[in-house]
Amino acid sequence: DGGITQSPKYLFRKEGQNVTLSCEQNLNHDAMYWYRQDPGQGLRLIYYSQIVNDFQKGDIAEGYSVSREKKESFPLTVTSAQKNPTAFYLCASSITEGATGEQYFGPGTRLTVT
Amino acid sequence: GENVEQHPSTLSVQEGDSAVIKCTYSDSASNYFPWYKQELGKRPQLIIDIRSNVGEKKDQRIAVTLNKTAKHFSLHITETQPEDSAVYFCAASILTGGYQKVTFGTGTKLQVIP
């Protein structure tokens, strides 16, 4: 383990509050990703970034925002506009040049909103 | 976009028996097919992968086969052990805009009964 970290492991918030999930990697990977995992639905892509200061929406970006100010960091903000934010959030990274597509995952953050 | 279907969603086998998980994909341009194993509460980890120019790949007790014509690929685990119990995800990856976009299946929960 190591290389890509997420904090905190568990996060609790009240409905209507924005919350930011941390993701850091020291693998020197260019690309970073955020996925949401719900039971029976696999991993769904929220946002991805191929390079610093650039990011793209994934399949379920509504209610989320990201930034990529540093190569090592790709924080995800879950806004109050996200209607069903309780889920397990996974961050991942990969190389892009000559990429195999293999992604390295962080340990995840379980967010509970009540 | 790419669509990946995975079956079955749950699979129970006796220790020592074989397990087979099947996936189909929709985009014939997909060129990389990884399989990830996720143990309960942990991050997904790559266990085996195959590229589109290869029909079969084996690594000890696990093997993956790819049928490009039918757009099918499968994971085979032989001589299953209790530690194989986990959720397995297939994925299909396609190069788009210089970026490898990965689409995951919905997962198969494998239970190996001692």
Interface residues (C-beta under 8 A of the other chain):
Chain A: A31 Y35 G40 Q41 G42 L43 R44 L45 Y48 Q50 D59 L90 S94 T96 A99 T100 G101 E102 Q103 F105 G106 P107 G108
Chain B: G1 Q6 S9 Y32 P34 Y36 K42 R43 P44 Q45 L46 D49 F89 A91 S93 L95 G98 Y99 Q100 K101 V102 T103 F104 G105 T106 G107
